[in-house]
Amino acid sequence: MLHLFTEIRYKHWLQDIYIAMATHGDQPEIQKLSCECILQLIDRCPGLCEVVGDLDVSMDINRVPLHSSIMAAIMLHPDNVDVCRLACQSVSCFAQCSCAIRNVSFNYL
């Protein structure tokens, strides 16, 4: 039961990070710290990768679209080495752990 509670709490944190990234896109420090938080959360609870991705209407799964915010951070702050490095690490982590993210990236190829 404790594990489920922890995972639910972490999912809420991912949603909070998504909101921070989406509403403070012009602030590279927020983008950098958000990516750092994502990496820490995924390190502690790798199963969270499965809640990141696009809405899957066919399966009625509402995922947190963090991958889009991370890619936006790279596009908005291409000259900020820390943002780009941490954002790339976050995307890499999702790509390694999440079927949903791998499917999203192949849909755009």
C-alpha positions as CSV (number, residue, x, y, z in Angstrom):
1,M,0.0,0.0,0.0
2,L,2.8,2.4,0.8
3,H,4.4,1.8,-2.6
4,L,1.1,2.8,-4.3
5,F,0.8,5.9,-2.2
6,T,4.4,6.9,-3.0
7,E,3.8,6.4,-6.8
8,I,0.6,8.4,-6.7
9,R,2.4,11.2,-4.9
10,Y,5.3,11.1,-7.4
11,K,2.8,11.3,-10.3
12,H,1.3,14.5,-8.7
13,W,4.8,15.9,-8.6
14,L,5.3,15.1,-12.3
15,Q,2.1,17.0,-13.0
16,D,3.4,20.0,-10.9
17,I,6.6,19.9,-12.8
18,Y,4.7,19.9,-16.1
19,I,2.7,23.0,-15.0
20,A,5.9,24.8,-13.9
21,M,7.6,24.1,-17.2
22,A,4.5,25.1,-19.2
23,T,3.9,28.3,-17.3
24,H,7.5,29.4,-17.0
25,G,8.9,28.5,-20.4
26,D,10.8,31.8,-20.6
27,Q,12.8,31.1,-17.4
28,P,15.8,28.7,-18.1
29,E,16.4,28.2,-14.4
30,I,12.9,26.8,-13.9
31,Q,13.4,24.5,-17.0
32,K,16.8,23.3,-15.7
33,L,15.5,22.6,-12.1
34,S,12.4,20.9,-13.6
35,C,14.6,18.5,-15.6
36,E,16.7,17.8,-12.5
37,C,13.6,17.0,-10.5
38,I,12.3,14.7,-13.3
39,L,15.6,12.8,-13.3
40,Q,15.5,12.4,-9.5
41,L,11.9,11.2,-9.5
42,I,12.5,8.7,-12.2
43,D,15.6,7.4,-10.4
44,R,13.5,6.8,-7.3
45,C,10.4,5.4,-9.1
46,P,11.2,4.1,-12.6
47,G,7.6,3.1,-13.1
48,L,6.7,6.8,-13.5
49,C,8.0,6.7,-17.0
50,E,4.8,4.9,-18.0
51,V,2.6,7.9,-16.9
52,V,4.5,10.3,-19.3
53,G,3.2,10.6,-22.8
54,D,0.3,11.6,-24.9
55,L,-3.3,11.0,-24.1
56,D,-4.3,7.5,-25.2
57,V,-8.0,7.8,-26.0
58,S,-8.3,4.2,-27.1
59,M,-7.1,2.9,-23.7
60,D,-8.6,5.9,-21.7
61,I,-5.2,6.7,-20.2
62,N,-4.4,10.2,-19.3
63,R,-0.6,10.7,-19.3
64,V,1.4,13.7,-18.3
65,P,2.8,15.3,-21.5
66,L,6.1,16.2,-19.9
67,H,8.1,15.1,-23.0
68,S,6.6,18.0,-24.9
69,S,7.6,20.5,-22.2
70,I,11.1,19.1,-22.1
71,M,11.5,19.4,-25.9
72,A,10.1,22.9,-25.7
73,A,12.7,23.8,-23.1
74,I,15.4,22.7,-25.6
75,M,13.9,24.8,-28.4
76,L,13.4,27.9,-26.2
77,H,16.9,27.8,-24.6
78,P,19.2,26.3,-27.2
79,D,22.2,28.3,-25.9
80,N,21.8,27.2,-22.3
81,V,24.0,24.2,-21.9
82,D,22.6,23.1,-18.6
83,V,19.0,23.2,-19.8
84,C,19.9,21.2,-23.0
85,R,22.0,18.7,-21.1
86,L,19.4,17.9,-18.4
87,A,16.5,18.0,-20.9
88,C,18.4,15.5,-23.1
89,Q,19.1,13.2,-20.1
90,S,15.4,13.4,-19.2
91,V,14.2,12.5,-22.7
92,S,16.8,9.7,-22.9
93,C,15.5,8.3,-19.6
94,F,11.9,8.3,-20.8
95,A,12.9,6.7,-24.1
96,Q,14.7,3.9,-22.3
97,C,11.9,3.3,-19.8
98,S,8.6,4.1,-21.5
99,C,6.8,2.3,-24.3
100,A,4.5,5.3,-24.6
101,I,7.4,7.7,-25.3
102,R,9.0,5.3,-27.8
103,N,5.7,5.1,-29.6
104,V,5.3,8.9,-29.7
105,S,8.8,9.4,-31.2
106,F,8.3,6.7,-33.8
107,N,5.0,8.2,-34.9
108,Y,6.8,11.4,-35.8
109,L,9.5,9.8,-37.9
